[in-house]
Amino acid sequence: MLYRIAKIVTAPAVRLLWRPVVEGKEHVPETGPAILASNHLSILDSFFLPSLLPRKVTFVAKNEYFTGNPLTATFMRTTGNLAIDRESAGAAQAMLDAAAEVLKAGELFGIYPEGTRSPDGRLYKGKIGVAWLALTTGAPVIPVAMKGVDRVLPPGATVPRITRIGVRLGAPTVYTGDPGSARDRRRVTDEIMAGIRDLSGQEYVAKYASSVKNGS
């Protein structure tokens, strides 16, 4: 109920203020599970994408978003995002297990394979959790390219800017392989990232975004 109320408020506001161009919405199934694997340019990605799709999309967000800024925390709770402690030893698997339950319930789950926001607008190497999720659940993966959202709230900014944004969704793909095989997980992840790159047109960097942010 809270999600529906939030959607009624946010969807018209997003369309009015940021005039989004959405391509490929027909690729999102009307029912049943699917993984939305997106590039990650801004904290607002998890706000814009669900606002522009007819179905609920569940994301996992770090605990700080639920305990910091009151507006952000309220949004995270009302839109059904799942909190995860990224500092705990089992955080990654806990996130994947929670995501698998969402998909088993026939819902949409959104994930950023890069693991963190791009530090410079380029597309970085994907982490293999998205492949484990796809191979374990059998849910189709829909590549997503967010565009222009990094200009809405650049690093350090506190007030969103009014600038046009775009979302491109690709055709769903069901991947096969052994979720226990590191080789299969790497192969599927790389194929998913190639699909995102084709949609976004971003330059691809064959290293993890987190390592770039940490200066390694």
C-alpha positions as CSV (number, residue, x, y, z in Angstrom):
1,M,0.0,0.0,0.0
2,L,2.8,2.5,0.9
3,Y,4.5,1.7,-2.3
4,R,1.4,2.4,-4.3
5,I,0.9,5.7,-2.5
6,A,4.6,6.7,-3.1
7,K,4.3,5.7,-6.8
8,I,1.2,7.9,-7.2
9,V,3.1,10.9,-5.9
10,T,6.5,10.3,-7.5
11,A,5.7,9.1,-11.0
12,P,3.9,12.3,-12.1
13,A,6.6,14.4,-10.5
14,V,9.4,12.6,-12.3
15,R,7.7,12.9,-15.7
16,L,6.9,16.6,-15.2
17,L,10.3,17.7,-13.9
18,W,12.8,15.5,-15.6
19,R,10.9,14.6,-18.9
20,P,12.3,11.1,-19.1
21,V,12.7,9.3,-22.3
22,V,12.0,5.6,-21.7
23,E,12.8,3.0,-24.3
24,G,12.1,-0.7,-24.2
25,K,9.5,-0.7,-21.5
26,E,7.8,-3.6,-23.4
27,H,10.7,-5.8,-22.4
28,V,9.5,-5.8,-18.8
29,P,7.1,-8.8,-18.3
30,E,3.6,-8.0,-17.0
31,T,3.9,-10.8,-14.5
32,G,6.6,-13.1,-13.1
33,P,10.1,-12.6,-11.9
34,A,12.9,-10.7,-13.7
35,I,16.3,-9.2,-12.8
36,L,16.8,-5.6,-13.8
37,A,20.6,-5.3,-14.2
38,S,21.5,-1.6,-14.4
39,N,24.5,0.7,-14.7
40,H,24.9,2.9,-11.7
41,L,25.5,6.6,-12.1
42,S,23.6,8.2,-9.2
43,I,22.0,7.5,-5.8
44,L,18.8,8.5,-7.7
45,D,18.9,5.5,-10.0
46,S,16.8,3.6,-7.5
47,F,14.3,6.4,-7.4
48,F,13.9,7.1,-11.1
49,L,13.7,3.5,-12.5
50,P,10.9,2.3,-10.3
51,S,9.0,5.5,-10.9
52,L,9.0,4.9,-14.6
53,L,7.9,1.3,-14.7
54,P,4.4,0.0,-14.1
55,R,5.5,-2.8,-11.7
56,K,7.2,-2.6,-8.3
57,V,11.0,-3.0,-8.4
58,T,12.8,-4.0,-5.2
59,F,16.4,-2.9,-4.7
60,V,18.9,-3.6,-1.9
61,A,20.4,-0.5,-0.3
62,K,23.0,0.0,2.4
63,N,21.8,0.6,6.0
64,E,23.0,4.2,6.0
65,Y,20.2,5.2,3.5
66,F,17.7,4.0,6.1
67,T,19.2,5.8,9.1
68,G,20.7,9.0,7.6
69,N,18.8,11.8,5.7
70,P,15.1,11.5,6.9
71,L,13.7,12.1,3.4
72,T,15.9,9.4,1.9
73,A,15.1,7.0,4.8
74,T,11.4,7.5,4.3
75,F,11.6,6.9,0.6
76,M,13.6,3.7,1.1
77,R,11.1,2.3,3.5
78,T,7.9,3.3,1.6
79,T,9.3,1.9,-1.7
80,G,10.1,-1.5,-0.3
81,N,13.9,-1.4,-0.6
82,L,15.8,-4.0,1.5
83,A,18.4,-2.8,4.0
84,I,21.7,-4.5,4.1
85,D,24.8,-4.1,6.3
86,R,27.6,-4.0,3.8
87,E,30.2,-4.2,6.5
88,S,29.1,-7.6,7.8
89,A,31.1,-10.7,6.7
90,G,28.1,-12.3,5.1
91,A,26.5,-9.1,3.6
92,A,27.0,-10.1,-0.1
93,Q,25.4,-13.5,0.3
94,A,22.6,-12.1,2.6
95,M,21.8,-9.7,-0.2
96,L,21.7,-12.4,-2.8
97,D,19.5,-14.6,-0.6
98,A,17.1,-11.8,-0.1
99,A,17.0,-11.1,-3.8
100,A,16.3,-14.7,-4.6
101,E,13.3,-14.7,-2.3
102,V,12.0,-11.6,-4.1
103,L,12.3,-13.4,-7.4
104,K,10.8,-16.6,-6.1
105,A,7.8,-14.5,-5.1
106,G,7.4,-13.6,-8.8
107,E,8.6,-10.0,-8.4
108,L,11.1,-7.7,-10.1
109,F,14.5,-7.2,-8.5
110,G,16.9,-4.4,-9.4
111,I,20.7,-4.8,-9.0
112,Y,23.8,-2.8,-9.9
113,P,26.4,-5.4,-11.0
114,E,29.2,-2.8,-10.7
115,G,28.5,-2.9,-6.9
116,T,28.9,0.9,-6.4
117,R,28.3,4.1,-8.4
118,S,30.6,4.8,-11.3
119,P,33.3,7.3,-10.1
120,D,33.6,8.9,-13.6
121,G,30.6,7.9,-15.7
122,R,32.3,4.9,-17.3
123,L,31.0,1.4,-17.0
124,Y,33.1,-0.9,-14.8
125,K,33.6,-4.6,-14.4
126,G,30.6,-6.4,-13.0
127,K,30.7,-8.5,-9.8
128,I,29.5,-12.1,-10.2
129,G,26.6,-11.9,-7.7
130,V,24.2,-11.0,-10.5
131,A,25.2,-14.2,-12.4
132,W,24.7,-16.3,-9.3
133,L,21.3,-14.8,-8.9
134,A,20.3,-15.4,-12.5
135,L,21.6,-19.0,-12.6
136,T,20.2,-19.9,-9.2
137,T,16.7,-18.6,-9.8
138,G,16.4,-19.0,-13.6
139,A,14.9,-15.5,-13.7
140,P,15.5,-13.6,-17.0
141,V,17.9,-10.7,-16.9
142,I,16.9,-7.4,-18.4
143,P,19.9,-5.0,-19.1
144,V,19.2,-1.4,-18.1
145,A,21.0,1.8,-19.1
146,M,20.3,4.9,-17.0
147,K,21.3,8.1,-18.8
148,G,21.7,11.7,-17.5
149,V,20.9,10.9,-13.9
150,D,24.4,11.8,-12.8
151,R,23.7,15.4,-13.9
152,V,20.6,15.6,-11.7
153,L,22.5,15.1,-8.4
154,P,26.3,15.4,-9.0
155,P,28.7,14.4,-6.1
156,G,28.5,17.0,-3.4
157,A,25.2,18.5,-4.6
158,T,22.3,18.5,-2.1
159,V,19.5,19.9,-4.4
160,P,18.5,17.9,-7.5
161,R,18.9,19.7,-10.8
162,I,16.2,19.8,-13.5
163,T,17.7,18.1,-16.6
164,R,16.3,15.5,-18.9
165,I,17.0,11.8,-18.1
166,G,16.7,8.6,-20.1
167,V,16.2,4.9,-19.5
168,R,16.8,2.1,-22.0
169,L,15.8,-1.5,-21.3
170,G,17.0,-4.4,-23.4
171,A,15.5,-7.7,-24.2
172,P,15.4,-10.3,-21.4
173,T,17.8,-13.2,-21.5
174,V,17.7,-16.4,-19.5
175,Y,21.2,-17.6,-18.8
176,T,22.3,-21.2,-18.3
177,G,25.2,-22.6,-16.3
178,D,26.2,-23.9,-12.9
179,P,25.8,-21.2,-10.2
180,G,28.6,-23.0,-8.3
181,S,31.0,-22.6,-11.2
182,A,33.3,-19.5,-10.9
183,R,33.8,-19.7,-14.7
184,D,30.1,-19.8,-15.5
185,R,29.4,-16.9,-13.1
186,R,32.2,-14.8,-14.7
187,R,31.0,-15.6,-18.2
188,V,27.4,-14.7,-17.5
189,T,28.4,-11.5,-15.6
190,D,30.5,-10.4,-18.6
191,E,27.7,-11.0,-21.0
192,I,25.3,-9.0,-18.8
193,M,27.8,-6.1,-18.7
194,A,28.2,-6.2,-22.4
195,G,24.4,-5.9,-22.8
196,I,24.4,-2.8,-20.5
197,R,27.3,-1.3,-22.4
198,D,25.5,-1.7,-25.7
199,L,22.5,0.1,-24.3
200,S,24.4,2.9,-22.5
201,G,27.2,3.5,-24.9
202,Q,29.6,3.9,-22.0
203,E,33.2,3.3,-22.2
204,Y,34.0,-0.1,-20.5
205,V,36.7,-0.4,-17.9
206,A,37.9,-4.0,-17.1
207,K,38.4,-3.3,-13.4
208,Y,36.1,-2.9,-10.4
209,A,34.7,0.6,-9.6
210,S,35.4,0.0,-5.9
211,S,39.1,-0.5,-6.6
212,V,39.3,2.8,-8.6
213,K,37.5,4.6,-5.7
214,N,40.0,3.1,-3.3
215,G,42.9,4.2,-5.4
216,S,44.1,0.6,-6.1
